[in-house]
Amino acid sequence: MPDASACRIDAETLADLRAIVETGDHTTALDIFEALADERRVLVMRLLAESELCVCDLVAVFDIEYSKLSYHLKVLKEAGLVTADRDGNFVTYSPTPCGEDVIAVIDSFV
């Protein structure tokens, strides 16, 4: 592995950068980016910014099968971007605080 003399940066900065790489603290970010690597899931996040929604609401908006939408919501939930709450016969989804941050980033590009 090259030492700092082979780099433009100083040894302390190089050590700090190596520590970032070695900690593996980027896994949460990877989960979020993987969850957002689908156009439908990005759109779901934008819709959830407007209102909490159930799968049946989203099926009506997207006109796709219930099972496909449930899968997309599961991916978003596993990434920590949405939360699910039972409301009678319906399971409603809303953004988590992290999901709200992600929506703000998405909105900055729109």
C-alpha positions, 0 to 999 in steps of 0.5 A: 500500500502506498504511503503518504509520500506517494500521495498529494495529501499528508499522512494524517489525512491519508490515515483519516481517509483509510479509517473511513474505508475500513469502518464499513459505516457506509452500509446504511447509505448503501441500503438507502441508495439500493432502495432508491435505485428504482423509479417506482420507489422514488415516486412512492417516496414523493407520494408519501411526502404528500400523505400517508398511504396504504397499498390500495391507494398506491395501486390506484395511482400506479395501476400495478399489481398489489404484490408488486407494490407491496414488494417495493414498500417492503424494500423501502421499509427494510432500508428504514425509509418508511414505517407501516402502521395498521389502521383498521383493515389497512396498513398505512405507510409514511416516511420515517425521519430518514425518509423525510430527509431522503424526500427533501433530497429527491425534491431538490432534484425535481 
